[in-house]
Amino acid sequence: MCGRYVLKAPRRELISRFRLLQCADLEPRYNIAPSTGIPAIILTPEGGRVLELMHWGLIPSWAKDASIGHRLINARGESLAEKPSFRAAFKRHRCLIPADGFYEWQQEGSIKQPWYISLATGEPMAFAGLWETWKTPDGSTLHSTCIVTTGANDLMRPIHERMPVIIEPDEWQDWLASTPEDAASLIRPYQPADLRKWKVGRRVNKPTEEGPGLVEEAQGGS
């Protein structure tokens, strides 16, 4: 799964790296948690890319209330085309979710040890995502999103059995604009040699904690 991640790249870097036509103002965040506003990159009708803020926790258009989003922060890539909560978004509303890295927890005896995982290059990555539009009871529009996951690669497997789907830069447009059949071929574990990981302190366990110290390597345990 993916339940916490980091996005610290400045706005100008995101605009350049993802070739954005427009980008919402963003502050560095080192402990992004579900049920908050997160950035998602979508296509305009003309095919350009824009970054918008969306609610993390997918709310299908047919949902009776927003609480369903608490259960839909991730979507298993293997069943996107079949699951009622995801199949419409997979067909028509795919997005990229930019991130500098993500956290995962490994059971070590009686504690869960947090790890931080990023690209080996240190550049921002793009998670595969889905997004939806939901009409609130007062008639306004809410955009929501979720992160697509797949089985763990060799780097991640000792920590957790799942990981976010990370899309290669030369496949970003394919994920956003191709047919569902072609998009499904991009749902695979990322090559482990292109990722790095290290243990971090358990302060990250609290969603209210913030700051660059959260991604510093733990010294002598955590």
ABEGO torsion letter per residue (X at the ends): XBABBBBABBAAAAAAAAGBABBBBBBBBABBBBGBBBBBBBBBAAGBBBBBBBBBGBBBAABABAAAAAAAABBBAAAAAABAAAAAAAAABBBBBBBAEBBBBBBBEABBBBBBBBBAAGBBBBBBBBBBBBBBAAGBBBBBBBBBBBBBBAAAAAABABBBBBBBAAAAAAAAABBAAAAAAABBBBBAAABBBBBBBAAAABAABBEAAAABBBBGEX
